[in-house]
């Protein structure tokens, strides 16, 4: 069985995000980039499936400019077998990403596709669901546990009321939640081996997909700075401020 994992290159979560001076977006020039944390969890889960003998091959796919190959190499260093780079400088929105991934999936024919539940840059949380709809596949979102059986998957997912376990037929699209696993660190020998693993390069035109954005970004601004808190002496004073100043009661 083949497992395909989508990985995205985002601003490192430990870096403070800065808005561009013209408010047209966030600053990415000379900013440290990394693999989306939810996608790291997806790569780890796919590798564990192969180590358990339920999967034979793990393929990492990413969309973006040439620098995206660094993110694919990270997945290869973690243990993925090969990579696919969809090379484009376009601003890829969730629907375009889903269409591009669909084209790759139709060629690769994996039984399980794993994506992070969301990317930490746009927080859209839409690509996995759109991909499942385009493919006509089952989907299991926000997975905290995945168990593969004979032609089916049992997925425990996090919902508002606690945990929900569903059983679905393969092929399936799964999106990962934080509690699914703890991603491994790539060792130095594996980083060196990753340099020799193949990365196939393709483009939206080769896949027959138009990645043009459907949405227009109007403006990006920083949130207002939080005001300092105050101490109150009595419950009555607290209630008065909540009612008359904060106006929340």
NORPE-V554001 format. One record per backbone hydrogen bond with DSSP energy under -1.0 kcal/mol. CO is the residue of the C=O (numbers start at 1). NH is the residue of the N-H. E is the energy in kcal/mol with one decimal. If there is no record, write none. Layout:
BEGIN
co=CO nh=NH e=E
co=CO nh=NH e=E
END
This chain:
BEGIN
co=1 nh=56 e=-3.5
co=1 nh=57 e=-1.3
co=2 nh=111 e=-2.0
co=2 nh=112 e=-1.4
co=3 nh=59 e=-2.6
co=4 nh=114 e=-2.7
co=5 nh=61 e=-2.8
co=8 nh=36 e=-2.5
co=10 nh=34 e=-3.0
co=12 nh=15 e=-2.4
co=18 nh=27 e=-3.3
co=20 nh=23 e=-1.8
co=23 nh=220 e=-2.3
co=25 nh=20 e=-2.7
co=28 nh=31 e=-1.4
co=32 nh=12 e=-2.4
co=34 nh=10 e=-2.9
co=36 nh=40 e=-1.8
co=37 nh=41 e=-1.6
co=38 nh=42 e=-1.4
co=39 nh=43 e=-2.5
co=40 nh=44 e=-2.5
co=41 nh=45 e=-2.3
co=42 nh=46 e=-2.1
co=43 nh=47 e=-2.3
co=44 nh=48 e=-2.2
co=45 nh=49 e=-1.9
co=46 nh=50 e=-1.9
co=47 nh=51 e=-2.6
co=48 nh=52 e=-1.9
co=49 nh=54 e=-1.9
co=49 nh=55 e=-1.3
co=50 nh=53 e=-1.1
co=57 nh=3 e=-2.8
co=58 nh=81 e=-2.0
co=58 nh=82 e=-1.3
co=59 nh=5 e=-3.2
co=60 nh=84 e=-2.4
co=61 nh=7 e=-3.1
co=62 nh=86 e=-2.8
co=64 nh=88 e=-1.7
co=65 nh=68 e=-2.1
co=66 nh=69 e=-1.8
co=67 nh=70 e=-1.8
co=68 nh=72 e=-1.8
co=69 nh=73 e=-2.5
co=70 nh=74 e=-1.6
co=71 nh=75 e=-1.8
co=72 nh=76 e=-2.3
co=73 nh=77 e=-2.5
co=74 nh=78 e=-1.7
co=75 nh=79 e=-1.1
co=75 nh=80 e=-2.3
co=82 nh=60 e=-2.4
co=83 nh=200 e=-2.8
co=84 nh=62 e=-2.1
co=85 nh=202 e=-2.8
co=86 nh=64 e=-2.4
co=93 nh=97 e=-2.5
co=94 nh=98 e=-2.5
co=95 nh=99 e=-2.2
co=96 nh=100 e=-2.4
co=97 nh=101 e=-2.7
co=98 nh=102 e=-2.2
co=99 nh=103 e=-1.8
co=100 nh=104 e=-1.8
co=101 nh=105 e=-2.8
co=102 nh=106 e=-2.4
co=104 nh=108 e=-2.7
co=105 nh=109 e=-3.2
co=111 nh=172 e=-1.8
co=112 nh=4 e=-2.5
co=113 nh=174 e=-3.2
co=114 nh=6 e=-2.1
co=115 nh=176 e=-2.2
co=119 nh=123 e=-2.1
co=126 nh=130 e=-2.4
co=127 nh=131 e=-2.7
co=128 nh=132 e=-2.2
co=129 nh=133 e=-1.9
co=130 nh=134 e=-2.5
co=131 nh=135 e=-2.3
co=132 nh=136 e=-1.8
co=132 nh=137 e=-1.8
co=138 nh=173 e=-2.2
co=140 nh=175 e=-2.0
co=142 nh=158 e=-2.1
co=143 nh=177 e=-2.4
co=145 nh=156 e=-2.4
co=147 nh=154 e=-3.2
co=149 nh=151 e=-1.3
co=151 nh=170 e=-2.0
co=152 nh=149 e=-3.3
co=153 nh=168 e=-2.8
co=154 nh=147 e=-2.3
co=155 nh=166 e=-2.8
co=156 nh=144 e=-3.5
co=156 nh=145 e=-1.3
co=157 nh=164 e=-2.7
co=159 nh=162 e=-1.5
co=162 nh=159 e=-2.5
co=164 nh=157 e=-3.5
co=166 nh=155 e=-2.7
co=168 nh=153 e=-3.1
co=171 nh=138 e=-1.2
co=172 nh=113 e=-2.3
co=173 nh=140 e=-2.5
co=174 nh=115 e=-2.5
co=175 nh=143 e=-3.1
co=176 nh=117 e=-1.6
co=177 nh=180 e=-1.5
co=187 nh=191 e=-2.2
co=188 nh=192 e=-2.1
co=189 nh=193 e=-2.2
co=190 nh=194 e=-2.1
co=193 nh=196 e=-1.6
co=198 nh=83 e=-2.4
co=200 nh=85 e=-3.5
co=202 nh=87 e=-2.9
co=203 nh=207 e=-1.7
co=204 nh=209 e=-2.7
co=234 nh=238 e=-1.8
co=235 nh=239 e=-2.7
co=236 nh=240 e=-2.3
co=237 nh=241 e=-2.2
co=238 nh=242 e=-2.4
co=239 nh=243 e=-2.1
co=240 nh=244 e=-3.0
co=241 nh=245 e=-1.7
co=241 nh=246 e=-2.8
co=242 nh=248 e=-2.4
END
